[in-house]
C-alpha cells in the first residue's frame, strides 16, 4: 500500500466495514513502517466542504498508528456527539483526512505558540482541548 494514501484508505475501509457489518477490520498484512509506530491520530470527515465528524487522540491509545486510525475513523463516523452517525449511503461523498501527531511538547511562552504550524493543547484542571494546526 502506498504510504501517502495509506491512512485515508485505511480509514475509509474501516468505516465501510463497520457500517456494513458492525465489525472492526483486521489490519492489512503490509503496513508502511511509519504506521507501525505508536502516535496519536485524528480522523476528520468532511461532506461537501463541511465537517461531518472528527475524533482523535493526541497521545497513543493503540499498539500502532494503523490501529489508532481504524479506531478513530469508526468513532468519527459513528460517535462524534456533534453529528448523527454516518450512513453507508454517505460514505462515497466523504473526504477523509488523517493527521498523525507528534508527541506534545510544552512551550516556554504564548509568543512561542504558532497554531498554524503546530497544534495547541490547552488544559485547566481535568478539562483539555486540542486545536489541530491549519484547521478552519
C-alpha positions in Angstrom: 0.0 0.0 0.0 1.3 3.5 -0.9 2.3 5.2 2.4 0.9 8.5 1.2 -2.6 7.2 0.6 -2.5 4.5 3.3 -4.1 6.4 6.2 -7.2 7.7 4.3 -7.7 4.4 2.5 -7.4 2.5 5.8 -9.9 4.9 7.5 -12.4 4.6 4.6 -12.2 0.8 4.6 -12.6 0.7 8.4 -15.7 2.9 8.2 -17.1 0.9 5.3 -16.8 -2.4 7.0 -18.1 -1.2 10.3 -21.2 0.4 8.7 -21.8 -2.7 6.7 -21.2 -5.4 9.4 -20.7 -3.7 12.7 -17.2 -5.3 12.9 -13.8 -3.8 13.1 -11.5 -4.7 10.2 -8.3 -6.6 10.7 -5.2 -4.6 9.8 -3.6 -5.3 6.4 -0.7 -7.7 6.3 1.6 -4.9 4.9 1.6 -1.7 7.0 4.1 1.0 5.9 6.8 1.4 8.5 5.7 4.9 9.6 2.3 3.5 10.6 3.8 0.7 12.7 5.0 3.0 15.5 2.8 4.5 18.3 1.4 8.0 17.9 -1.8 9.9 18.4 -4.0 10.4 15.3 -7.1 12.4 14.3 -9.5 11.3 11.6 -11.7 14.1 10.1 -14.6 13.6 7.8 -15.9 16.3 5.5 -19.0 16.2 3.3 -19.5 18.9 0.7 -16.8 21.0 2.4 -18.4 20.9 5.9 -17.2 19.0 8.9 -19.1 15.7 9.3 -17.1 14.1 12.1 -13.7 14.3 13.8 -12.3 12.1 16.5 -8.8 11.5 17.6 -6.2 11.0 20.3 -3.3 13.3 21.0 -1.5 10.5 22.8 -1.4 7.0 21.5 -4.0 4.6 22.9 -3.4 1.7 20.5 -0.5 -0.6 19.6 0.3 1.4 16.5 -0.8 4.3 14.3 -2.7 2.0 11.9 -4.8 0.7 14.8 -5.3 4.3 16.0 -6.6 5.3 12.6 -9.1 2.4 12.5 -10.5 3.1 15.9 -10.7 6.9 15.4 -12.2 6.5 11.9 -15.0 4.4 13.2 -15.6 6.8 16.1 -15.6 9.8 13.8 -18.2 8.2 11.7 -20.4 6.8 14.4 -19.9 8.6 17.8 -18.9 12.2 17.3 -21.6 13.8 19.5 -21.9 16.8 17.3 -23.3 14.8 14.3 -25.7 11.9 13.6 -23.9 8.7 12.7 -22.7 8.5 9.1 -24.9 6.3 6.9 -23.5 3.8 4.4 -25.0 5.9 1.5 -22.9 8.9 2.6 -19.5 7.2 2.6 -18.6 7.8 -1.1 -19.3 11.5 -0.6 -16.9 11.9 2.4 -13.5 13.4 2.2 -11.4 11.7 4.8 -8.2 13.2 6.2 -5.9 11.7 8.8 -3.4 13.7 11.0 -0.7 11.8 12.8 0.5 13.7 15.7 4.0 14.0 17.2 4.3 13.9 21.0 3.2 17.1 22.7 5.9 19.5 24.0 5.5 22.4 26.4 6.2 25.9 25.1 8.0 28.5 27.2 5.6 31.3 26.4 2.5 32.3 24.5 4.7 34.1 22.0 6.3 30.7 21.1 2.9 29.3 20.0 2.4 29.0 16.3 -1.1 27.3 15.8 -0.7 27.5 12.0 2.3 25.2 12.2 1.8 23.3 15.4 -1.3 22.1 17.2 -2.1 23.5 20.6 -3.3 21.7 23.7 -5.0 23.8 26.4 -5.9 22.4 29.8 -7.4 23.6 33.0 -7.9 21.1 35.8 -9.2 17.9 34.3 -10.6 19.6 31.1 -8.5 19.6 28.0 -8.9 20.9 24.5 -6.9 20.5 21.3 -6.6 22.6 18.2 -5.0 20.8 15.2 -2.8 23.0 13.0 -4.2 24.6 9.9 -7.9 24.0 10.7 -10.6 26.5 9.8 
